Amino acid sequence: MPFEVYFSELFLERAKKLDKSIVLEIDKKIEKLKENPTATEHRMHYGKDFFRIYVRNMRLVYKVEGNKITLLDIFKREEGYVKFRN
């Protein structure tokens, strides 16, 4: 089942501000996500459909619904996951 990738406006806004070298690494991670987005062991604790992956000191948070992957946010580790806690 092929996965489709969608980007939130917040993700795109933050990605524009990143260095080109890290954007290339993010692109590679996204390609791997298309193969199997739930293979990561970094499942978010508050929801079974939310995941995170690491790219250097950045965290990429995404949600999987059916064959749809939505990239929600990307932020530095220091910023933490405050906005994703209820």
Z-matrix of the N, CA and C atoms (Angstrom, degrees):
N
C 1 1.447
C 2 1.534 1 108.30
N 3 1.319 2 117.03 1 116.10
C 4 1.475 3 119.22 2 -179.78
C 5 1.525 4 111.16 3 -73.66
N 6 1.298 5 115.52 4 138.98
C 7 1.462 6 121.49 5 179.25
C 8 1.521 7 109.85 6 -97.71
N 9 1.326 8 115.21 7 139.12
C 10 1.454 9 121.81 8 175.90
C 11 1.520 10 108.04 9 -101.77
N 12 1.321 11 116.64 10 141.01
C 13 1.462 12 121.45 11 -177.96
C 14 1.526 13 109.48 12 -109.30
N 15 1.336 14 114.68 13 131.43
C 16 1.456 15 122.29 14 177.04
C 17 1.528 16 108.24 15 -123.22
N 18 1.312 17 116.67 16 153.55
C 19 1.453 18 122.01 17 -177.40
C 20 1.527 19 109.95 18 -121.86
N 21 1.327 20 116.73 19 132.16
C 22 1.462 21 119.59 20 173.42
C 23 1.529 22 107.82 21 -74.20
N 24 1.316 23 115.89 22 158.59
C 25 1.464 24 119.68 23 178.32
C 26 1.522 25 110.80 24 -63.08
N 27 1.324 26 116.71 25 -37.03
C 28 1.461 27 121.11 26 178.62
C 29 1.527 28 110.52 27 -61.35
N 30 1.330 29 116.52 28 -44.31
C 31 1.460 30 120.51 29 179.08
C 32 1.523 31 110.42 30 -60.09
N 33 1.327 32 116.98 31 -48.52
C 34 1.466 33 121.07 32 -178.73
C 35 1.526 34 111.89 33 -62.72
N 36 1.322 35 116.18 34 -40.04
C 37 1.463 36 121.03 35 179.61
C 38 1.530 37 110.81 36 -62.05
N 39 1.318 38 116.34 37 -45.50
C 40 1.464 39 119.85 38 -179.17
C 41 1.529 40 112.02 39 -71.94
N 42 1.326 41 116.77 40 -35.59
C 43 1.465 42 120.68 41 -178.90
C 44 1.530 43 110.94 42 -64.84
N 45 1.326 44 117.22 43 -32.89
C 46 1.465 45 121.10 44 179.51
C 47 1.523 46 111.95 45 -61.50
N 48 1.326 47 116.62 46 -27.76
C 49 1.457 48 121.58 47 -176.38
C 50 1.526 49 113.23 48 -86.62
N 51 1.323 50 117.28 49 -5.36
C 52 1.462 51 120.92 50 -175.31
C 53 1.519 52 112.05 51 -85.84
N 54 1.307 53 114.96 52 157.23
C 55 1.453 54 123.11 53 175.74
C 56 1.528 55 109.51 54 -63.93
N 57 1.309 56 116.61 55 144.97
C 58 1.464 57 121.52 56 -176.71
C 59 1.533 58 112.44 57 -59.09
N 60 1.326 59 117.50 58 -36.26
C 61 1.467 60 119.97 59 -177.97
C 62 1.526 61 111.49 60 -65.28
N 63 1.317 62 117.60 61 -37.60
C 64 1.467 63 119.21 62 178.78
C 65 1.525 64 110.94 63 -74.85
N 66 1.320 65 117.24 64 -31.23
C 67 1.464 66 120.72 65 176.16
C 68 1.532 67 110.03 66 -63.27
N 69 1.317 68 117.50 67 -38.66
C 70 1.468 69 120.77 68 176.95
C 71 1.523 70 111.02 69 -63.48
N 72 1.328 71 117.43 70 -40.08
C 73 1.461 72 121.11 71 176.96
C 74 1.525 73 111.00 72 -65.25
N 75 1.320 74 116.44 73 -38.97
C 76 1.463 75 120.94 74 178.12
C 77 1.522 76 109.82 75 -63.59
N 78 1.319 77 117.09 76 -42.31
C 79 1.465 78 121.02 77 177.75
C 80 1.530 79 111.49 78 -58.14
N 81 1.315 80 116.87 79 -41.43
C 82 1.467 81 120.87 80 178.09
C 83 1.520 82 111.03 81 -63.76
N 84 1.330 83 116.70 82 -42.20
C 85 1.469 84 120.90 83 178.64
C 86 1.525 85 110.75 84 -63.45
N 87 1.335 86 116.64 85 -39.37
C 88 1.463 87 120.63 86 179.66
C 89 1.527 88 110.47 87 -64.24
N 90 1.322 89 116.95 88 -39.94
C 91 1.469 90 120.17 89 177.22
C 92 1.529 91 110.97 90 -61.17
N 93 1.334 92 117.35 91 -40.00
C 94 1.458 93 120.71 92 176.88
C 95 1.528 94 111.25 93 -66.70
N 96 1.326 95 116.44 94 -36.02
C 97 1.467 96 120.16 95 178.81
C 98 1.521 97 111.47 96 -61.46
N 99 1.324 98 116.95 97 -35.78
C 100 1.459 99 120.81 98 -179.40
C 101 1.523 100 111.84 99 -60.48
N 102 1.323 101 117.03 100 -28.67
C 103 1.462 102 120.93 101 179.96
C 104 1.521 103 111.29 102 -72.80
N 105 1.323 104 117.18 103 -46.87
C 106 1.453 105 121.19 104 -179.57
C 107 1.534 106 109.24 105 -160.18
N 108 1.327 107 117.83 106 90.31
C 109 1.460 108 120.44 107 -173.57
C 110 1.524 109 114.83 108 -70.68
N 111 1.309 110 117.81 109 -18.52
C 112 1.466 111 119.57 110 -178.79
C 113 1.525 112 112.24 111 -98.94
N 114 1.310 113 117.98 112 7.50
C 115 1.466 114 121.03 113 -179.27
C 116 1.519 115 111.79 114 -73.68
N 117 1.304 116 117.24 115 -19.83
C 118 1.460 117 120.63 116 -179.22
C 119 1.519 118 110.92 117 -66.46
N 120 1.297 119 116.23 118 146.36
C 121 1.459 120 119.67 119 176.57
C 122 1.521 121 111.25 120 -91.17
N 123 1.306 122 116.53 121 9.94
C 124 1.462 123 121.01 122 -177.26
C 125 1.526 124 110.18 123 -101.32
N 126 1.313 125 115.09 124 61.67
C 127 1.459 126 120.66 125 177.16
C 128 1.527 127 108.64 126 -79.17
N 129 1.308 128 116.20 127 137.32
C 130 1.460 129 120.06 128 178.49
C 131 1.528 130 108.35 129 -71.86
N 132 1.313 131 117.35 130 146.16
C 133 1.460 132 121.98 131 -173.25
C 134 1.516 133 114.23 132 -74.33
N 135 1.290 134 118.54 133 -26.64
C 136 1.457 135 120.37 134 -172.66
C 137 1.514 136 114.14 135 -90.76
N 138 1.322 137 118.65 136 -7.78
C 139 1.454 138 119.95 137 179.91
C 140 1.510 139 111.22 138 -157.23
N 141 1.313 140 116.88 139 136.01
C 142 1.465 141 119.68 140 -175.50
C 143 1.521 142 113.39 141 -71.05
N 144 1.314 143 117.93 142 -17.21
C 145 1.461 144 121.17 143 -177.47
C 146 1.521 145 113.51 144 -97.61
N 147 1.332 146 117.49 145 0.04
C 148 1.462 147 122.04 146 -177.15
C 149 1.531 148 110.40 147 -104.50
N 150 1.331 149 115.15 148 136.39
C 151 1.453 150 121.38 149 -177.71
C 152 1.521 151 109.97 150 -136.44
N 153 1.338 152 115.22 151 166.21
C 154 1.464 153 120.38 152 174.62
C 155 1.528 154 107.97 153 -139.48
N 156 1.299 155 114.59 154 149.55
C 157 1.463 156 120.26 155 172.39
C 158 1.519 157 107.35 156 -132.54
N 159 1.308 158 114.22 157 158.06
C 160 1.456 159 121.00 158 -177.80
C 161 1.525 160 110.09 159 -104.12
N 162 1.312 161 114.82 160 137.76
C 163 1.455 162 122.20 161 171.73
C 164 1.526 163 105.22 162 -136.03
N 165 1.330 164 115.48 163 102.62
C 166 1.470 165 121.91 164 -172.50
C 167 1.525 166 109.10 165 54.97
N 168 1.351 167 116.84 166 -123.40
C 169 1.461 168 119.11 167 179.63
C 170 1.530 169 111.81 168 -95.73
N 171 1.317 170 116.65 169 13.88
C 172 1.460 171 121.99 170 -178.90
C 173 1.526 172 109.85 171 -101.38
N 174 1.320 173 115.34 172 153.47
C 175 1.454 174 122.45 173 175.32
C 176 1.518 175 107.70 174 -120.75
N 177 1.311 176 115.62 175 131.86
C 178 1.448 177 122.17 176 179.12
C 179 1.521 178 106.73 177 -112.42
N 180 1.319 179 117.62 178 121.25
C 181 1.462 180 122.45 179 -178.81
C 182 1.515 181 108.28 180 -107.30
N 183 1.343 182 114.90 181 132.79
C 184 1.457 183 119.45 182 -179.70
C 185 1.516 184 110.83 183 -142.29
N 186 1.333 185 114.98 184 162.90
C 187 1.452 186 122.20 185 -179.81
C 188 1.523 187 108.36 186 -124.41
N 189 1.329 188 116.27 187 140.37
C 190 1.456 189 121.78 188 178.65
C 191 1.524 190 108.59 189 -114.00
N 192 1.325 191 115.67 190 124.03
C 193 1.463 192 122.20 191 176.31
C 194 1.521 193 107.52 192 -133.52
N 195 1.316 194 116.52 193 107.98
C 196 1.460 195 120.37 194 -177.68
C 197 1.515 196 109.68 195 62.95
N 198 1.339 197 116.87 196 -121.99
C 199 1.463 198 120.47 197 177.91
C 200 1.528 199 111.75 198 -102.40
N 201 1.335 200 116.68 199 21.48
C 202 1.462 201 122.77 200 -177.26
C 203 1.525 202 109.89 201 -112.35
N 204 1.336 203 115.85 202 125.83
C 205 1.462 204 122.40 203 174.25
C 206 1.529 205 106.59 204 -109.58
N 207 1.325 206 116.50 205 122.37
C 208 1.458 207 120.50 206 178.25
C 209 1.521 208 108.60 207 -112.99
N 210 1.317 209 116.16 208 115.98
C 211 1.456 210 121.57 209 176.92
C 212 1.521 211 107.15 210 -80.42
N 213 1.331 212 116.22 211 114.46
C 214 1.453 213 121.62 212 -171.82
C 215 1.515 214 114.28 213 -90.12
N 216 1.325 215 115.76 214 -45.07
C 217 1.464 216 118.28 215 -173.99
C 218 1.516 217 109.81 216 -159.26
N 219 1.301 218 115.18 217 157.69
C 220 1.454 219 122.23 218 172.13
C 221 1.521 220 106.58 219 -138.66
N 222 1.330 221 115.69 220 132.04
C 223 1.449 222 119.67 221 -176.11
C 224 1.517 223 110.03 222 -153.85
N 225 1.321 224 115.28 223 163.10
C 226 1.455 225 120.51 224 177.59
C 227 1.518 226 109.67 225 -72.75
N 228 1.299 227 115.31 226 149.25
C 229 1.455 228 120.94 227 -178.62
C 230 1.526 229 111.40 228 -54.78
N 231 1.332 230 115.96 229 -38.94
C 232 1.461 231 120.62 230 -177.79
C 233 1.532 232 112.51 231 -60.12
N 234 1.329 233 117.10 232 -28.13
C 235 1.457 234 120.66 233 179.99
C 236 1.521 235 111.62 234 -69.94
N 237 1.306 236 115.60 235 -22.15
C 238 1.456 237 120.10 236 178.10
C 239 1.509 238 113.11 237 71.74
N 240 1.300 239 114.72 238 -169.10
C 241 1.452 240 121.78 239 -175.32
C 242 1.521 241 111.27 240 -113.51
N 243 1.316 242 116.37 241 28.25
C 244 1.460 243 121.32 242 -173.55
C 245 1.529 244 111.65 243 -55.07
N 246 1.315 245 117.95 244 -45.33
C 247 1.464 246 120.24 245 -175.27
C 248 1.522 247 112.49 246 -67.72
N 249 1.343 248 118.46 247 -17.65
C 250 1.452 249 120.36 248 -179.49
C 251 1.525 250 112.65 249 -97.34
N 252 1.310 251 116.67 250 2.59
C 253 1.455 252 120.31 251 175.68
C 254 1.527 253 107.88 252 -92.63
N 255 1.301 254 116.12 253 142.81
C 256 1.476 255 119.74 254 -179.49
C 257 1.501 256 111.78 255 -86.72
